Amino acid sequence: METKLGNVLLFIVLSFIWGSSFILMKAGLLGLNAFQVASVRIIASGLVLVPMLYKSFKVVPTNKIPLVFLSGTLGSLLPAYLFCIAETGIDSSLAGMLNALTPIFVIITGALFFKSIASWQKVIGVLIAFSGCISLFLSQANLSLGSNLWYLIFIIMATIMYGYNVNLVQKHLKGIPSLQIVSMALALNAIPALIVLAYSGFFKLDFHQNQVLYAIGFSCLLGAVGTSLANILFYILIKNAGAIFSSMVTYGIPFVAITWGYFFGESVGLMKIVSLLIILLGVYWANRNPSDQKH
């Protein structure tokens, strides 16, 4: 019972952190370009965890280091760039909503690459929640699929990577402490992020401008909390509750994203509220205990 409650609390905290990440990305883009925001985010996340790196290399088996690096690349590095590029063309709240595609790709990549089989109950729950996400997407004002299509593709690519990474962590890195996985993964991936940052024109910016400094600050906060802390909590959740339940965190993100949108002047209509209730129903259905059906 305590473990289940702990998983629910992790679910809520992660939903808030990642739901807030999209508005922080948007804030970072006010003074930096997409490649700079994403690079600063990953570098900051790696620097925060450098003190843990020595222990990580002692704890993580040598043959697992490439997998840990791959986990950081698919779970943090590449999605950071894809989401930042996407947010140059779509609202942050919409990006947060579309992130809810992740559980679909957890099931698909699990079946294709990891020989995982999800129960019909979980599949139905994911599909219910996904239908809520579609409804949420269609409820957006001034929606133009043609102009937004490429940005949507970037987000779909990111969620495919998230889905694969969730299965990768559960199947191949389950016996390694979450803090050691995350610290090594982010520290190693900070190296390619630094290379991208160097070629992005970042070091030619006028650092006396407040807009640039604020953007850097938001990007660093995004890295320290939205990447470092969130990934540690997420890896713990994967190990405690499994791949499907962990990926369902992405269904809590739209609630936070829309709330931030409301505070920044975006409208919240009845259709959005109904869509979010559908998402909640899907989360409940996919994660309820089969024994509950007998009562």
Secondary structure, DSSP 8 states (H G I E B T S, - for coil): -HHHHHHHHHHHHHHHHHHHHHHHHHHHTTTS-HHHHHHHHHHHHHHHTGGGHHHHHHHS-GGGHHHHHHHHIIIIIHHHHHHHHHTTTS-HHHHHHHGGGHHHHHHHHHHHHS-----HHHHHHHHHHHHHHHHHHHTSTT--HHHHHHHHHHHHHHHHHHHHHHHHHHHHSTTS-HHHHHHHHHHHHHHHHHHHHHHTTGGGS-TT-HHHHHHHHHHHHIIIIIIIIHHHHHHHHHHHH-HHHHHGGGGTHHHHHHHHHHHTT----HHHHHHHHHHHHHHHHHHS-GGGGG-
